[in-house]
Every structure is written in structure tokens, then in C-alpha cells.
Amino acid sequence: MGKVIYVVGNEKNVGKTTVVKHLLQQMNNVCVTSIGFDGEETDNITGSPKPLVKLKQNDFVITCERFLDASHFSVIEAIDENLLAGTVVLAQCVLPTHVIIAGATPRAIELATKREYFETLIVDGALDRLVHAGFIDNASIIFVIGVQQQAEAELQRSIERVLRAFQIPLAPQSVTEVFRNCTNVCGLRSTGILEKLSPSLLNNTIPNQDKYEWIFVPGVLLEETVRKFRQTKFCLSNPFSFFANPQKFDNIYTMKKLKLSRIYVNLFEKPWYEEKVFKMVKSYGYEIFDILRADSQEG
């Protein structure tokens, strides 16, 4: 499996695609894709201008076939079907061009990582969609912080939620192996017996709750649920799917350990937030970079 880099932001239009453009310019033997819809000239929802995703000759892309200019791409294979956008393909750029990247499915991204055509896969993805789509194990994350609609308190919560997700410990290998192929909520007894549970059980008190040593959660886990089952360990498919502070609890683990490789900040709209954001990020032990550094290095 090649290297996988996810570029995520705390909200829309904070500069994710600018970072993706920078990575594409700096890397060779690279593929780009998106959970969502990127590469169009204006945002579909806000109508604001968006940077085009430009590919070099021999770069790869995973997108829906109908968005490709056949004169500039060679389709290598059809990977998956998107019910709304059509066939998702892996294609190689034969002439430098810009591209619309849209419709990639989680399955298409997972299958693409098993191909040997490229060394690095860059995923431009909104965090809210990736909570449900999931991340490839051992992926690197680039986090872009910006302010468009969020108030100060909301901005702080969104940043802390991301940074805290990286502090959730990895579940023991013996447990992750048991849950490896689970797609539903499952309970693991201390005897080693695995049982499929109804998702609604997480919203109600389960009699004799300690009969399950572990509960696997493939979707969102709420703080209220964790409080109800303090004697049970939770194993998350996705560390970003816990919508609270994991430091309050000692019974939350994750199947996938992710690496935060870099944080960019884009606070041009509200520069007075800069000092607070820098201080918050540094309190977690991370360095922060200005989005202009990526923008100015695109050649």
C-alpha cells in the first residue's frame, strides 16, 4: 500500500484545495481524489470562487468518468460505481490540464490504495463526510484551519475535536483483529464470543452491561453513551467519530491510528483569532504553518 494523505478542514472554503494543489506540484507519481466535489470554478453551495485542481503529465486521478476530458486522460480501469455520479475510474493524465474531482466512493479509495500505479494518494475531503466514510489505516492527515462561518467558540471546539482525536489510543491488536471485518455495532464478551448488537442498544441502558468487555462502534459515538457504559471499552472504527473530549474517559480506543503531519492556518477573514489559534494548537504540541506558505510554493 502506498502513502495516503488526507487534507481536511474545520469547515468549507478554508483552503484545502490550495494545499492539495501545492502537494501535487511538489510530488511525482501521485494520485488525487476527493470525498465530495472539488475542482469546479465556483463552490456549488456558496458560489464563491474555488481554485482549479491542475494535474501534471503522468499524474493520476480517481474521479467519475463523465468529468474527464478524454483527450487529456487515459482511463486505466473502472474501480466502482457511484449511484449519483456514475462510474468511478482511475485515470492517468497524458497532457497537463485541470480537472473536476468528484464522486469518489470510500470503496474506490480503499481499492486504489492496493494498486501499484502510484506512490502517494492525496484525498481532498471534508471532515464531516470522512467521519462516515472513514480513513485508511496509518494515513497522514493535513489539517487546514480557517474561519468562514464559525464563531470563536465553535472554532475552538472544531479545532480541539480534531486534535484530541489523535490522542485516542489504539485498541489492542487482539481486539482489532476480532473487529476487523465488522460493519455493525458488535459486542465482545470476556469469553471471546462476538455478538452483533442493535445500534439502538447504545441509546438505552443494557441490563448486565458488563457482559460485554468491548463494544465496536462503526459510526458516531456520543459522550452520553460512553457515560452509560463506563465499565465497557469502546472501539471506534474512526477516531473522529467521537463528538466529545476523549481525555475525560479511559475506555475509548480506536481501530485506526492516524498521523497528523501538518497544520495550516487561514485566518485572513478574522486575523484577530490568530493568536488564540496558535496558542491552542501549540498547547497540543504541534507547529502551525500559514496557508500562504503553501500557496506561494506552487511554482
C-alpha positions in Angstrom: 0.0 0.0 0.0 1.3 3.5 -0.9 1.2 6.5 1.3 -2.2 8.1 1.8 -2.6 11.8 2.7 -6.0 13.3 3.7 -6.4 17.1 3.5 -9.2 18.1 5.9 -10.5 21.4 7.1 -12.6 22.6 10.1 -15.2 24.0 7.7 -15.8 24.7 4.0 -13.7 27.1 1.9 -10.7 27.3 4.3 -8.0 26.4 1.8 -7.9 22.6 1.5 -7.7 22.7 -2.3 -4.9 25.2 -2.1 -2.9 22.7 -0.1 -3.8 19.9 -2.5 -2.5 22.0 -5.4 0.7 22.5 -3.5 1.2 18.8 -2.9 0.5 18.0 -6.5 3.1 20.4 -7.6 5.7 19.1 -5.2 5.2 15.4 -5.8 5.7 12.9 -8.6 4.0 9.5 -9.1 0.9 10.9 -7.3 -2.8 10.3 -7.5 -5.5 12.8 -6.3 -9.1 12.2 -5.4 -11.9 13.7 -3.3 -14.7 12.8 -0.9 -17.1 15.3 -2.2 -17.0 17.7 -5.2 -13.8 19.6 -5.9 -12.2 21.2 -9.0 -15.1 23.3 -10.1 -14.6 27.0 -10.6 -17.1 28.1 -8.0 -18.4 26.4 -4.9 -21.7 24.6 -5.6 -23.3 25.8 -2.3 -21.8 29.3 -1.6 -21.0 30.3 -5.2 -17.5 31.6 -4.1 -14.5 31.1 -6.4 -12.6 27.9 -6.0 -9.0 27.0 -7.1 -8.9 24.5 -10.0 -7.1 21.2 -9.5 -4.3 21.1 -12.1 -2.5 17.9 -12.9 0.9 17.4 -14.4 1.6 14.9 -17.2 1.6 11.4 -15.7 -0.3 12.3 -12.6 -3.2 10.0 -11.7 -6.8 10.9 -10.7 -9.7 9.0 -9.2 -13.0 10.6 -10.3 -16.2 9.9 -12.2 -15.6 9.2 -15.9 -18.1 11.8 -17.1 -15.9 14.6 -15.6 -12.8 13.7 -17.7 -11.7 15.2 -20.9 -10.9 12.1 -23.0 -8.2 14.0 -25.0 -6.2 14.6 -21.8 -6.6 11.3 -19.9 -6.1 7.6 -20.3 -8.6 5.6 -18.3 -6.8 2.7 -16.6 -9.7 1.0 -15.0 -13.2 1.3 -13.6 -13.0 1.0 -9.9 -16.5 1.5 -8.5 -20.0 2.8 -9.2 -21.4 6.0 -7.7 -25.2 5.8 -7.8 -25.5 9.6 -8.3 -22.5 10.4 -10.5 -21.8 7.2 -12.4 -18.6 5.1 -12.9 -15.6 6.0 -10.7 -12.4 5.4 -12.7 -8.7 5.6 -12.2 -7.1 7.6 -15.0 -3.7 9.0 -15.9 -3.1 12.5 -17.2 -1.4 12.4 -20.7 -1.4 16.2 -21.1 -1.2 18.9 -18.3 -4.8 20.0 -17.6 -7.2 21.0 -14.8 -9.8 18.5 -13.6 -13.0 18.2 -11.7 -12.6 15.6 -9.0 -16.0 14.3 -7.8 -17.9 11.2 -6.8 -15.1 9.0 -5.4 -16.5 6.4 -3.0 -14.9 5.1 0.1 -14.6 1.7 -1.6 -12.9 3.2 -4.6 -10.3 4.9 -2.4 -9.6 1.7 -0.5 -9.2 -0.3 -3.7 -7.0 2.4 -5.2 -4.5 2.1 -2.3 -3.9 -1.5 -3.3 -2.9 -0.6 -6.8 0.8 -0.1 -7.7 0.5 2.6 -10.3 1.4 5.5 -7.9 3.3 6.0 -4.6 1.0 8.6 -2.9 -2.7 9.1 -2.8 -4.0 12.6 -1.9 -7.6 12.8 -0.7 -9.3 16.2 -0.6 -12.1 15.5 1.9 -14.5 17.4 4.2 -14.1 16.1 7.7 -17.9 15.7 8.2 -18.1 13.3 5.2 -14.9 11.4 6.3 -16.5 10.7 9.7 -18.9 8.4 7.9 -16.6 7.4 5.0 -13.7 6.5 7.3 -9.9 6.8 6.9 -7.4 4.3 5.5 -5.3 2.9 8.4 -1.9 4.6 9.1 -2.8 7.6 6.8 -1.3 11.0 7.3 -3.6 14.0 7.9 -3.0 17.6 6.9 -5.4 19.8 8.9 -6.4 23.2 7.5 -7.8 25.8 10.0 -9.8 28.7 8.8 -12.8 30.9 9.6 -15.7 31.4 7.2 -18.9 31.0 9.2 -17.8 29.7 12.6 -17.9 31.9 15.7 -15.0 31.9 18.1 -16.4 29.3 20.5 -17.4 27.0 17.6 -13.9 27.4 16.0 -12.2 26.4 19.2 -14.5 23.3 19.6 -13.8 22.2 16.0 -10.1 22.5 16.4 -10.0 20.7 19.7 -12.2 17.9 18.4 -9.7 17.2 15.6 -6.5 17.5 17.7 -8.0 15.3 20.5 -8.9 12.5 18.0 -5.1 11.9 17.6 -4.8 11.3 21.3 -7.2 8.3 21.3 -5.1 5.2 21.9 -5.1 2.2 19.6 -7.0 -0.8 20.7 -5.0 -4.0 21.5 -4.2 -6.0 18.3 -6.2 -9.0 19.6 -9.3 -6.8 19.8 -8.8 -5.1 16.4 -8.4 -8.5 14.8 -11.7 -9.6 16.2 -13.5 -6.5 14.9 -11.6 -6.2 11.6 -14.5 -7.3 9.4 -17.3 -5.9 11.5 -19.6 -3.4 9.8 -22.3 -3.2 12.5 -22.3 -2.5 16.3 -20.8 -5.6 17.9 -20.2 -6.7 21.5 -17.2 -8.8 22.5 -17.7 -10.9 25.7 -14.8 -11.6 28.0 -15.2 -15.3 26.9 -14.2 -14.2 23.4 -17.7 -14.6 21.9 -18.6 -11.9 19.4 -22.3 -10.8 19.1 -24.0 -8.5 16.7 -25.9 -5.8 18.5 -28.7 -3.4 17.5 -27.4 0.2 17.1 -30.4 1.3 19.3 -28.8 -0.5 22.3 -26.3 2.3 22.5 -29.0 4.7 23.3 -30.5 2.7 26.1 -29.4 1.0 29.3 -28.4 -2.6 28.6 -29.2 -4.9 31.5 -26.0 -6.5 32.9 -23.9 -4.2 30.7 -20.7 -5.6 31.9 -21.3 -8.8 30.0 -19.6 -7.1 27.1 -15.9 -6.3 27.6 -15.7 -4.4 24.3 -18.3 -2.7 22.0 -17.3 -1.9 18.5 -18.9 1.2 17.0 -18.6 1.8 13.3 -20.4 5.1 13.3 -20.8 8.1 15.7 -20.3 7.6 19.4 -21.8 10.2 21.8 -20.5 11.2 25.2 -23.8 10.3 26.8 -23.4 6.7 25.6 -19.9 6.4 27.0 -21.1 7.7 30.3 -23.7 5.0 30.5 -21.2 2.2 29.9 -18.2 3.2 31.9 -17.3 -0.5 32.6 -17.2 -1.3 28.9 -14.4 -0.4 26.5 -15.4 1.2 23.2 -13.5 0.5 20.0 -14.1 3.1 17.2 -13.7 2.4 13.6 -12.9 6.1 13.1 -11.2 8.2 15.8 -13.0 11.3 14.5 -16.4 9.8 15.2 -16.4 10.6 18.9 -18.0 14.1 19.3 -16.6 14.9 22.7 -13.3 15.2 24.7 -11.8 11.7 24.8 -9.4 12.8 27.6 -12.4 12.6 30.0 -12.6 8.9 29.6 -10.2 5.9 29.8 -12.4 3.4 27.9 -12.3 4.8 24.3 -10.0 3.2 21.8 -9.7 3.3 18.0 -9.1 0.7 15.3 -7.0 3.1 13.2 -4.1 5.2 14.3 -3.7 8.3 12.1 -0.7 10.7 11.9 -1.1 14.5 12.0 1.6 15.5 9.6 1.0 19.3 9.3 -1.4 22.1 10.3 -2.1 25.1 8.0 -4.0 28.2 9.1 -6.0 30.6 7.0 -7.3 33.4 9.2 -7.3 36.3 6.7 -11.0 36.9 7.3 -10.6 37.2 11.0 -6.9 37.9 11.8 -7.7 38.7 15.5 -8.2 35.0 16.0 -4.7 34.2 15.1 -3.0 34.5 18.5 -5.6 32.3 20.2 -5.5 29.6 17.5 -1.7 29.5 17.5 -1.7 29.2 21.3 -4.3 26.4 21.2 -2.5 24.4 18.6 0.9 24.7 20.3 -0.7 23.5 23.6 -1.2 20.2 21.9 2.5 20.1 20.8 2.0 20.9 17.1 3.6 23.5 14.9 1.4 25.7 12.7 2.0 27.0 9.1 0.4 29.9 7.2 -1.6 28.8 4.2 0.3 31.4 2.2 3.4 29.3 2.6 1.7 26.5 0.6 0.2 29.0 -1.9 3.5 30.7 -2.6 5.3 27.5 -3.2 3.2 26.3 -6.1 5.7 27.5 -8.7 
